[in-house]
Amino acid sequence: MTARAADRARYDRATAAYDAPLALVDLAAFDANAADLVRRANGKPIRVASKSVRCRALLERVLAREGFAGIMSFTLAESLWLARSGFDDVLLAYPSADRAGYAELAADPKLAASVTVMVDDVAQLDLIEGARAGGREVVRVCLELDTSLRLFGGRVRVGARRSPLHYPAQLAELARSVVRRPGFTLVGLMGYEGHVAGVGDALAGRPVRSRAIRLMQAAARRELAERRGAAVRAVRAVAPGLEFVNGGGTGSVQHTAAEDAVTEIAAGSGLYVPRLFDNYTSFTGRPAALFALPVVRRPGVGAVTVLGGGYPASGAAGPDRLPVPYLPEGLRFDPQEGAGEVQTPLLGSPADDLLIGDKVWFRHAKAGELCERFDVLHLVEGDTVTATVPTYRGEGHTFL
């Protein structure tokens, strides 16, 4: 029996009393992935990206481990909810236009002390100021550095379109705007190098493209390390009390941790290890989060149909955004139908051994987006479900 076949047997035994569709997290794999992230961070604390977890119980579990500290959130409403739930160090990773949320933040001393908001434009400061509604609490602010690699005089850009603040002087100018404003304090600097952390460099069957990606990422890391260091020096000259400099992502933990200017690393997807994180030379994780769909039809030899399955991931549309049939090994989508909203045909010889009601296990392309489809996660240890915990959705929250 292969290791994957053994996992399938465990998961089927653990969830025998539960009807699919369902989702689980293998706690042994989750904990092993957490330990590997800490190893790669080499002593620098890891701030957990809640977008990639979306389950309070698992956020609490990982933050109880040595090497993890703080949350990186994805909306202001989520940030406030987490702070009210007892998480006392929440960095909002994206600018917000949630005026009601800012009014709540500025009116509550506990929330204001626990949540740091992201800005990259004076206009965002103006919006926050206009949303205070009389609230007088000091708002903690983090600036975001654009990490993209610009080539040929800026005519070619590699990396996400995030912050407009690319050069150290631009960050210093906005830093001065923050420190001059009453009611704000500048506490952090963040840069997410998604073109390094979020792009696999070992694409199956594509050696030339993989080599090109590795060359690009090596050049990007060198350029960014120099520019980020200069940016931190420029901002610290304006705000000497800067508390943290955040960088990285699951795919670049060890490289970002090697930069002296960076004080903490962001990571989250590496806990669940979705399918998009299979294609890296720098680390190998264990798939920890899976979902199961039930076989509801047997339309012919070498084919079964499962209920649901159309759970695409965000990003540029393409086959890599689809979930993949994982267990039993050897199943594949029908190329004419793909993953369907209400049913999904699967092809391959393992289909002939599946009966009506059997579970087929899938991996999502991304991490936390899986939790938008399920109210609960079944936590598995060995071949037993030891707890069933709500996702954000299960607690009544879909923040985006």
FENDA-V840059 format. One record per backbone hydrogen bond with DSSP energy under -1.0 kcal/mol. CO is the residue of the C=O (numbers start at 1). NH is the residue of the N-H. Records with the same first field share a line. If there is no record, write none. Layout:
BEGIN
CO=NH / NH
END
This chain:
BEGIN
2=6
3=7
4=8
5=9
6=10
7=11
8=12
9=13
10=14
11=15
13=16
15=18
22=292
23=378
24=290
25=380
26=30
27=31
28=32
29=33
30=34
31=35
32=36
33=37
34=38
35=39
36=40
37=41
41=44
45=265
46=69
47=267
48=72
49=52
50=53 / 54
54=392
55=59
56=60
57=61
58=62
59=63
60=64
62=65
65=68
67=46
70=48
71=91
72=50
73=93
75=79
76=80
77=81
78=82
79=83
80=84
81=85
82=87
83=86
89=71
90=116
91=73
97=99
98=102
99=103
100=104
101=105
102=106
106=137
108=112
109=113
110=114
111=115
114=90
116=92
117=142
119=144
121=124 / 125
122=126
123=127
124=128
125=129
126=130
127=131
132=135
139=185
140=117
141=187 / 188
142=119
143=190
149=158
151=156
152=155
156=151
158=149
160=162
164=166
165=146
167=171
168=172
169=173
170=174
171=175
172=176
173=177
174=178
175=179
176=180
178=181
181=184
183=139
185=141
187=243 / 244
188=143
189=246
190=145
192=194
193=196 / 197
194=198
197=251
203=206
206=210
207=211
208=212
209=213
210=214
211=215
212=216
213=217
214=218
215=219
216=220
217=221
218=222
219=223
220=224
221=225
222=226
223=227
224=228
225=229
226=230
227=231
228=232
229=233
230=234
231=235
232=236
233=237
235=239
239=242
244=189
245=263 / 264
246=191
247=266
249=252
252=256
253=257
256=259
264=247
265=47
267=49
268=271
269=273
272=288 / 289
274=277
275=278
279=202
288=26
290=24
291=362
292=22
293=360
294=307
295=357
297=305
300=303
302=348
304=346
305=296 / 297
306=344
309=311
318=321
319=322
321=313
324=363
327=361
332=347
334=337 / 338
340=310
342=308
344=306
345=334
346=304
347=332
348=351
349=352
350=353
351=354
355=358
358=295
360=293
361=326 / 327
362=291
363=324
364=275
365=276
367=370
368=371
369=372
370=373
375=391
377=389
378=25
379=386 / 387
380=27
381=384
384=381
387=379
389=377
391=395
392=397
393=396
END
